Amino acid sequence: MRIWLIGADEDAIDALRQLRKNANIEVIVSASEETPLAVQKGVLNKVDFVETVTQVNINRLAHRVRPDLILIDPTEGKRNYGWVEGGMALADALTYEIARASDYPCLVL
């Protein structure tokens, strides 16, 4: 199984630890920065590609990755928008809009 993990923050770290237990699962990790939290904490050496994923480009990027399943870590967005009033709701809405726009099966962590 090929899984595309979008984001490499707190929730992704937990998911990666579980996914690594099955050798039949290939995980491709993308993040909007080169050194997300999973890299900083040593869970990953590096992300597979640096890209900001939106509802506009998710299908183009997914076509390149060819995942069986997409997992989205919403914690980076919440950290980026959480400092403004209503930012958490905005981050959630953007995350779920990405999942909704995807032509591939998609789960939000």
DSSP file (Angstrom, degrees, kcal/mol; ACC not computed):
  #  RESIDUE AA STRUCTURE BP1 BP2  ACC     N-H-->O    O-->H-N    N-H-->O    O-->H-N    TCO  KAPPA ALPHA  PHI   PSI    X-CA   Y-CA   Z-CA
    1    1 A M              0   0    0      0, 0.0    25,-3.2     0, 0.0     2,-0.6   0.000 360.0 360.0 360.0 138.4    0.0    0.0    0.0
    2    2 A R  E     -a   26   0A   0     23,-0.2    66,-3.4    64,-0.1    67,-1.4  -0.935 360.0-172.2-110.8 120.1    1.2    3.5   -0.9
    3    3 A I  E     -ab  27  69A   0     23,-3.4    25,-3.0    -2,-0.6     2,-0.7  -0.940  14.2-152.5-117.2 131.5    0.3    6.3    1.5
    4    4 A W  E     -ab  28  70A   0     65,-2.4    67,-2.8    -2,-0.5     2,-0.7  -0.913  12.0-160.6-101.0 117.4    0.9   10.0    0.9
    5    5 A L  E     -ab  29  71A   0     23,-3.1    25,-2.5    -2,-0.7     2,-0.7  -0.886   3.1-157.4-100.9 114.0    1.2   11.8    4.2
    6    6 A I  E     +ab  30  72A   0     65,-3.2    67,-3.0    -2,-0.7    25,-0.2  -0.832  65.1  14.4 -95.4 115.6    0.6   15.5    3.8
    7    7 A G        -     0   0    0     23,-3.4    23,-0.2    -2,-0.7    24,-0.1   0.051  62.3-139.3  98.1 149.2    2.3   17.4    6.6
    8    8 A A        +     0   0    0     65,-0.1    30,-2.6    21,-0.1    31,-0.3  -0.375  58.2 113.9-141.3  55.9    4.9   16.2    9.1
    9    9 A D  S  > S-     0   0    0     28,-0.2     4,-2.1    27,-0.1     3,-0.1  -0.126  84.0 -51.0-109.7-154.2    3.8   17.7   12.4
   10   10 A E  H  > S+     0   0    0      1,-0.2     4,-1.5     2,-0.2     5,-0.1   0.900 134.3  43.4 -53.5 -52.8    2.5   16.2   15.7
   11   11 A D  H  > S+     0   0    0      1,-0.2     4,-2.0     2,-0.2    -1,-0.2   0.866 112.9  53.3 -65.7 -35.7   -0.2   14.0   14.3
   12   12 A A  H  > S+     0   0    0      2,-0.2     4,-3.1     1,-0.2    -1,-0.2   0.862 102.8  57.9 -66.6 -36.3    2.0   12.8   11.4
   13   13 A I  H  X S+     0   0    0     -4,-2.1     4,-1.9     2,-0.2    -1,-0.2   0.933 108.5  45.8 -60.1 -45.8    4.7   11.7   13.9
   14   14 A D  H  X S+     0   0    0     -4,-1.5     4,-1.4     1,-0.2    -1,-0.2   0.917 114.1  48.6 -62.4 -43.9    2.2    9.4   15.7
   15   15 A A  H  X S+     0   0    0     -4,-2.0     4,-3.0     1,-0.2     5,-0.2   0.910 108.8  53.4 -63.9 -42.8    0.9    8.1   12.3
   16   16 A L  H  X S+     0   0    0     -4,-3.1     4,-2.1     1,-0.2    -1,-0.2   0.898 104.8  54.7 -60.7 -41.0    4.4    7.4   11.0
   17   17 A R  H  < S+     0   0    0     -4,-1.9     4,-0.2    -5,-0.2    -1,-0.2   0.889 114.2  41.2 -60.0 -39.2    5.3    5.4   14.1
   18   18 A Q  H >< S+     0   0    0     -4,-1.4     3,-1.4     1,-0.2     4,-0.3   0.908 112.8  52.5 -75.4 -43.0    2.3    3.2   13.5
   19   19 A L  H >< S+     0   0    0     -4,-3.0     3,-1.5     1,-0.3     6,-0.3   0.822  99.7  63.8 -64.8 -30.8    2.7    2.9    9.7
   20   20 A R  T 3< S+     0   0    0     -4,-2.1    -1,-0.3     1,-0.3    -2,-0.2   0.644  85.9  74.7 -68.5 -13.7    6.3    1.8   10.1
   21   21 A K  T <  S+     0   0    0     -3,-1.4     2,-0.6    -4,-0.2    -1,-0.3   0.694  90.3  63.0 -71.5 -17.9    5.2   -1.3   11.8
   22   22 A N    X   -     0   0    0     -3,-1.5     3,-1.6    -4,-0.3    -1,-0.1  -0.930  66.8-162.9-113.4 113.0    4.0   -2.7    8.5
   23   23 A A  T 3  S+     0   0    0     -2,-0.6    -1,-0.1     1,-0.3    -2,-0.1   0.658  87.0  67.4 -68.1 -15.5    6.8   -3.3    6.0
   24   24 A N  T 3  S+     0   0    0      2,-0.0     2,-0.6   -22,-0.0    -1,-0.3   0.471  83.9  88.1 -84.2  -1.1    4.2   -3.5    3.1
   25   25 A I    <   -     0   0    0     -3,-1.6     2,-0.5    -6,-0.3   -23,-0.2  -0.875  61.1-161.7-103.1 124.2    3.3    0.2    3.5
   26   26 A E  E     -a    2   0A   0    -25,-3.2   -23,-3.4    -2,-0.6     2,-0.5  -0.911   9.9-159.6-101.6 125.6    5.2    2.8    1.6
   27   27 A V  E     -a    3   0A   0     -2,-0.5     2,-0.5   -25,-0.2   -23,-0.2  -0.929   8.1-167.4-112.3 124.2    4.9    6.3    3.0
   28   28 A I  E     -a    4   0A   0    -25,-3.0   -23,-3.1    -2,-0.5     2,-0.5  -0.948  15.0-157.7-106.3 124.6    5.6    9.3    0.9
   29   29 A V  E     +a    5   0A   0     -2,-0.5    19,-1.9   -25,-0.2    20,-1.3  -0.894  13.5 178.6-111.9 129.3    5.8   12.5    3.1
   30   30 A S  E     +ac   6  49A   0    -25,-2.5   -23,-3.4    -2,-0.5     2,-0.3  -0.933   3.8 173.3-122.5 152.5    5.3   16.0    1.8
   31   31 A A  E     - c   0  50A   0     18,-1.5    20,-2.5    -2,-0.3   -25,-0.0  -0.960  42.3-116.9-149.6 163.8    5.4   19.2    3.8
   32   32 A S  S    S+     0   0    0     -2,-0.3     2,-0.3    18,-0.2    20,-0.2   0.471 100.3  41.0 -85.4  -0.5    5.3   22.9    3.1
   33   33 A E  S    S-     0   0    0     18,-0.1    18,-0.1    16,-0.1    16,-0.1  -0.962  81.4-121.4-141.8 159.8    8.8   23.3    4.6
   34   34 A E  S    S+     0   0    0     -2,-0.3    13,-0.5     1,-0.3    -1,-0.1   0.805 106.6  38.2 -72.5 -29.7   12.1   21.4    4.4
   35   35 A T  S    S+     0   0    0     11,-0.1    -1,-0.3     4,-0.1    11,-0.0  -0.575  75.7 168.9-124.4  69.9   12.4   20.9    8.2
   36   36 A P    >>  -     0   0    0      0, 0.0     4,-2.4     0, 0.0     3,-0.9  -0.129  56.2 -85.0 -69.5 177.7    9.0   20.2    9.7
   37   37 A L  H 3> S+     0   0    0      1,-0.3     4,-2.5     2,-0.2     6,-0.2   0.837 127.6  58.6 -56.1 -38.7    8.6   19.0   13.2
   38   38 A A  H 34>S+     0   0    0    -30,-2.6     5,-1.9     1,-0.2     6,-1.8   0.850 110.6  43.3 -63.2 -33.6    9.1   15.3   12.3
   39   39 A V  H X45S+     0   0    0     -3,-0.9     3,-1.2   -31,-0.3    -2,-0.2   0.902 112.4  52.5 -75.3 -43.3   12.5   16.1   10.8
   40   40 A Q  H 3<5S+     0   0    0     -4,-2.4    -2,-0.2     1,-0.3    -1,-0.2   0.857 111.6  46.7 -60.1 -35.6   13.4   18.4   13.7
   41   41 A K  T 3<5S-     0   0    0     -4,-2.5    -1,-0.3    -5,-0.2    -2,-0.2   0.449 115.9-114.6 -87.9  -0.4   12.6   15.5   16.2
   42   42 A G  T < 5S+     0   0    0     -3,-1.2    -3,-0.2     2,-0.3    -4,-0.1   0.590  83.7 120.0  80.7  10.8   14.5   13.0   14.1
   43   43 A V  S   <S+     0   0    0     -5,-1.9     2,-0.3    -6,-0.2    -4,-0.2   0.848  83.5  27.3 -73.3 -34.3   11.5   10.9   13.2
   44   44 A L        -     0   0    0     -6,-1.8    -2,-0.3     1,-0.1    -1,-0.2  -0.947  66.0-148.4-122.9 146.2   12.3   11.5    9.5
   45   45 A N  S    S-     0   0    0      1,-0.4     2,-0.3    -2,-0.3    -1,-0.1   0.877  83.6 -26.0 -74.9 -40.2   15.6   12.3    7.9
   46   46 A K        -     0   0    0     -3,-0.1    -1,-0.4    -4,-0.0     2,-0.2  -0.969  69.3 -98.6-163.4 161.4   13.9   14.5    5.3
   47   47 A V        -     0   0    0    -13,-0.5   -17,-0.2    -2,-0.3     3,-0.1  -0.561  30.9-124.7 -83.5 156.0   10.6   14.9    3.6
   48   48 A D  S    S-     0   0    0    -19,-1.9     2,-0.3     1,-0.3   -18,-0.2   0.864  88.7  -2.9 -72.6 -35.7   10.2   13.4    0.2
   49   49 A F  E     -c   30   0A   0    -20,-1.3   -18,-1.5   -16,-0.1     2,-0.6  -0.978  63.4-130.5-156.3 149.7    9.1   16.7   -1.4
   50   50 A V  E     +c   31   0A   0     -2,-0.3     2,-0.3   -20,-0.2   -18,-0.2  -0.870  48.3 136.0-101.3 118.7    8.4   20.2   -0.2
   51   51 A E        -     0   0    0    -20,-2.5     2,-0.7    -2,-0.6   -18,-0.1  -0.949  52.7-125.6-162.1 137.0    5.1   21.5   -1.5
   52   52 A T        -     0   0    0     -2,-0.3     2,-0.5   -20,-0.2     5,-0.1  -0.818  33.1-148.8 -85.9 119.4    2.2   23.5   -0.2
   53   53 A V        +     0   0    0     -2,-0.7     2,-0.3     3,-0.0    45,-0.1  -0.769  23.8 168.0 -95.3 131.3   -0.9   21.3   -0.9
   54   54 A T     >  -     0   0    0     -2,-0.5     4,-1.5    44,-0.1     3,-0.1  -0.786  52.6 -97.8-130.2 174.0   -4.2   23.1   -1.5
   55   55 A Q  T  4 S+     0   0    0     -2,-0.3     4,-0.3     1,-0.2    -2,-0.0   0.722 122.6  56.3 -66.2 -19.2   -7.6   22.1   -2.8
   56   56 A V  T  4 S+     0   0    0      1,-0.1     4,-0.2     2,-0.1    -1,-0.2   0.862 118.3  26.7 -79.9 -37.8   -6.4   23.5   -6.2
   57   57 A N  T  > S+     0   0    0     -3,-0.1     4,-2.4     1,-0.1     5,-0.3   0.450  90.0  97.9-108.8   0.9   -3.3   21.4   -6.6
   58   58 A I  H  X S+     0   0    0     -4,-1.5     4,-2.7     1,-0.2     5,-0.2   0.888  87.2  46.4 -60.4 -40.6   -4.0   18.2   -4.6
   59   59 A N  H  > S+     0   0    0     -4,-0.3     4,-2.1     2,-0.2    -1,-0.2   0.876 111.5  50.7 -72.5 -35.8   -5.1   16.1   -7.6
   60   60 A R  H  > S+     0   0    0     -4,-0.2     4,-1.1     2,-0.2    -2,-0.2   0.933 115.8  42.7 -63.4 -44.8   -2.2   17.2   -9.8
   61   61 A L  H  X S+     0   0    0     -4,-2.4     4,-2.0     1,-0.2     3,-0.3   0.897 112.6  52.9 -68.4 -40.5    0.3   16.3   -7.0
   62   62 A A  H  X S+     0   0    0     -4,-2.7     4,-3.5    -5,-0.3    -1,-0.2   0.865 103.1  57.9 -64.2 -35.3   -1.6   13.0   -6.1
   63   63 A H  H  < S+     0   0    0     -4,-2.1    -1,-0.2     1,-0.2    -2,-0.2   0.866 109.0  46.5 -60.9 -35.0   -1.3   12.0   -9.8
   64   64 A R  H  < S+     0   0    0     -4,-1.1    -2,-0.2    -3,-0.3    -1,-0.2   0.879 118.8  39.8 -72.2 -39.9    2.4   12.3   -9.5
   65   65 A V  H  < S-     0   0    0     -4,-2.0    -2,-0.2     2,-0.0    -3,-0.2   0.830  89.7-153.4 -80.4 -33.9    2.6   10.4   -6.1
   66   66 A R     <  -     0   0    0     -4,-3.5    -3,-0.1    -5,-0.2     2,-0.1   0.944  24.1-176.2  58.1  55.5    0.0    7.8   -7.1
   67   67 A P        -     0   0    0      0, 0.0   -64,-0.2     0, 0.0     3,-0.1  -0.433  35.3-151.0 -81.4 155.1   -1.2    7.0   -3.5
   68   68 A D  S    S+     0   0    0    -66,-3.4     2,-0.3     1,-0.3   -65,-0.2   0.701  91.0  11.7 -84.9 -26.4   -3.7    4.4   -2.5
   69   69 A L  E     -b    3   0A   0    -67,-1.4   -65,-2.4    35,-0.1     2,-0.5  -0.992  68.1-146.1-151.3 143.1   -4.6    6.6    0.5
   70   70 A I  E     -bd   4 106A   0     35,-2.4    37,-2.8    -2,-0.3     2,-0.4  -0.957  11.6-166.6-113.0 130.0   -3.9   10.2    1.5
   71   71 A L  E     -bd   5 107A   0    -67,-2.8   -65,-3.2    -2,-0.5     2,-0.5  -0.958   7.2-156.7-112.7 134.5   -3.4   11.2    5.1
   72   72 A I  E     -bd   6 108A   0     35,-2.5    37,-2.9    -2,-0.4   -65,-0.2  -0.950   7.3-152.6-115.9 126.1   -3.5   14.8    6.1
   73   73 A D        -     0   0    0    -67,-3.0     3,-0.5    -2,-0.5     4,-0.3  -0.866  11.1-173.1 -92.6 111.4   -1.9   16.2    9.3
   74   74 A P     >  +     0   0    0      0, 0.0     4,-1.9     0, 0.0     5,-0.2   0.522  61.9  90.4 -84.3  -4.1   -3.9   19.3   10.1
   75   75 A T  H  > S+     0   0    0      1,-0.2     4,-2.1     2,-0.2     5,-0.2   0.819  80.9  56.1 -69.1 -30.2   -1.6   20.5   13.0
   76   76 A E  H  > S+     0   0    0     -3,-0.5     4,-2.4     2,-0.2    -1,-0.2   0.939 109.3  46.9 -64.3 -44.8    0.7   22.7   10.9
   77   77 A G  H  > S+     0   0    0     -4,-0.3     4,-2.4     1,-0.2     5,-0.3   0.891 111.1  51.7 -62.7 -39.5   -2.2   24.7    9.6
   78   78 A K  H  X S+     0   0    0     -4,-1.9     4,-1.9     1,-0.2    -1,-0.2   0.883 111.1  47.7 -65.7 -37.1   -3.6   25.1   13.0
   79   79 A R  H  < S+     0   0    0     -4,-2.1     4,-0.3     2,-0.2    -2,-0.2   0.889 113.6  48.1 -69.7 -37.7   -0.3   26.3   14.3
   80   80 A N  H  < S+     0   0    0     -4,-2.4    -2,-0.2     1,-0.2    -1,-0.2   0.865 127.1  24.8 -70.7 -36.2    0.0   28.8   11.4
   81   81 A Y  H >< S+     0   0    0     -4,-2.4     3,-1.6    -5,-0.2    -2,-0.2   0.555  98.2  91.0-104.6 -10.3   -3.5   30.2   11.7
   82   82 A G  T 3< S+     0   0    0     -4,-1.9     6,-0.3     1,-0.3     5,-0.2   0.659  74.4  67.7 -65.4 -18.1   -4.2   29.5   15.4
   83   83 A W  T 3  S+     0   0    0     -4,-0.3     2,-0.3    -3,-0.2    -1,-0.3   0.614  91.5  70.6 -81.0 -10.9   -2.9   32.9   16.6
   84   84 A V  S X  S-     0   0    0     -3,-1.6     3,-2.5     1,-0.1     4,-0.4  -0.773 100.1 -91.2-104.4 152.7   -5.7   34.9   15.0
   85   85 A E  T 3  S+     0   0    0     -2,-0.3    -2,-0.1     1,-0.3    -1,-0.1  -0.406 116.0  10.4 -61.4 127.8   -9.3   34.9   16.1
   86   86 A G  T 3> S+     0   0    0     -2,-0.2     4,-2.1    -4,-0.1    -1,-0.3   0.468  92.7 124.7  81.1   1.9  -11.1   32.2   14.2
   87   87 A G  H <>  +     0   0    0     -3,-2.5     4,-2.7     1,-0.2    -5,-0.2   0.858  68.1  53.5 -64.0 -37.2   -7.8   30.8   12.9
   88   88 A M  H  > S+     0   0    0     -4,-0.4     4,-2.4    -6,-0.3    -1,-0.2   0.911 110.1  47.7 -65.1 -41.4   -8.4   27.3   14.1
   89   89 A A  H  > S+     0   0    0      2,-0.2     4,-2.5     1,-0.2    -2,-0.2   0.898 112.2  50.2 -65.5 -40.0  -11.8   27.2   12.3
   90   90 A L  H  X S+     0   0    0     -4,-2.1     4,-2.6     2,-0.2    -2,-0.2   0.928 110.0  49.9 -62.9 -45.3  -10.2   28.5    9.2
   91   91 A A  H  X S+     0   0    0     -4,-2.7     4,-2.3     1,-0.2    -2,-0.2   0.916 112.1  47.9 -60.7 -43.8   -7.4   25.9    9.4
   92   92 A D  H  X S+     0   0    0     -4,-2.4     4,-2.7     2,-0.2     5,-0.2   0.926 111.5  50.3 -61.9 -44.5   -9.9   23.1    9.8
   93   93 A A  H  X S+     0   0    0     -4,-2.5     4,-1.8     1,-0.2    -2,-0.2   0.908 111.2  48.2 -61.8 -42.8  -12.0   24.4    6.9
   94   94 A L  H  X S+     0   0    0     -4,-2.6     4,-1.8     2,-0.2    -1,-0.2   0.907 112.1  49.8 -64.6 -41.5   -9.0   24.5    4.6
   95   95 A T  H  X S+     0   0    0     -4,-2.3     4,-2.0     1,-0.2    -2,-0.2   0.938 112.8  45.3 -62.9 -47.6   -7.9   21.0    5.6
   96   96 A Y  H  X S+     0   0    0     -4,-2.7     4,-2.3     1,-0.2    -1,-0.2   0.794 109.1  56.7 -70.3 -26.2  -11.3   19.5    5.0
   97   97 A E  H  X S+     0   0    0     -4,-1.8     4,-2.1    -5,-0.2    -1,-0.2   0.880 106.1  50.7 -69.4 -37.3  -11.7   21.4    1.7
   98   98 A I  H  X S+     0   0    0     -4,-1.8     4,-1.0     2,-0.2    -2,-0.2   0.939 112.1  47.0 -62.2 -46.6   -8.4   19.7    0.6
   99   99 A A  H >< S+     0   0    0     -4,-2.0     3,-0.5     1,-0.2    -2,-0.2   0.902 112.3  50.1 -62.1 -41.7   -9.8   16.3    1.6
  100  100 A R  H 3< S+     0   0    0     -4,-2.3    -1,-0.2     1,-0.2    -2,-0.2   0.871 109.5  50.9 -64.7 -37.3  -13.1   17.0   -0.2
  101  101 A A  H 3< S+     0   0    0     -4,-2.1    -1,-0.2    -5,-0.1    -2,-0.2   0.666  88.1 106.9 -76.0 -16.4  -11.4   18.1   -3.4
  102  102 A S    <<  -     0   0    0     -4,-1.0     4,-0.1    -3,-0.5   -47,-0.0  -0.387  57.3-157.1 -69.7 137.7   -9.2   15.0   -3.6
  103  103 A D  S    S+     0   0    0     -2,-0.1    -1,-0.1     2,-0.1    -4,-0.0   0.513  79.2  72.2 -83.7  -7.9  -10.0   12.3   -6.2
  104  104 A Y  S    S-     0   0    0      1,-0.1   -35,-0.1    -5,-0.1   -36,-0.1  -0.726 104.0 -84.4-106.2 154.8   -8.2    9.8   -4.0
  105  105 A P        -     0   0    0      0, 0.0   -35,-2.4     0, 0.0     2,-0.4  -0.380  56.3-171.5 -58.8 135.0   -9.3    8.4   -0.6
  106  106 A C  E     -d   70   0A   0    -37,-0.2     2,-0.4    -4,-0.1   -35,-0.2  -0.995  17.1-172.8-140.8 132.3   -8.4   10.9    2.0
  107  107 A L  E     -d   71   0A   0    -37,-2.8   -35,-2.5    -2,-0.4     2,-0.5  -0.979  18.2-140.5-125.1 139.5   -8.3   10.9    5.8
  108  108 A V  E      d   72   0A   0     -2,-0.4   -35,-0.2   -37,-0.2   -37,-0.1  -0.865 360.0 360.0 -96.1 127.6   -7.6   13.8    8.2
  109  109 A L              0   0    0    -37,-2.9   -36,-0.1    -2,-0.5    -1,-0.1   0.491 360.0 360.0 -71.6 360.0   -5.6   12.7   11.2
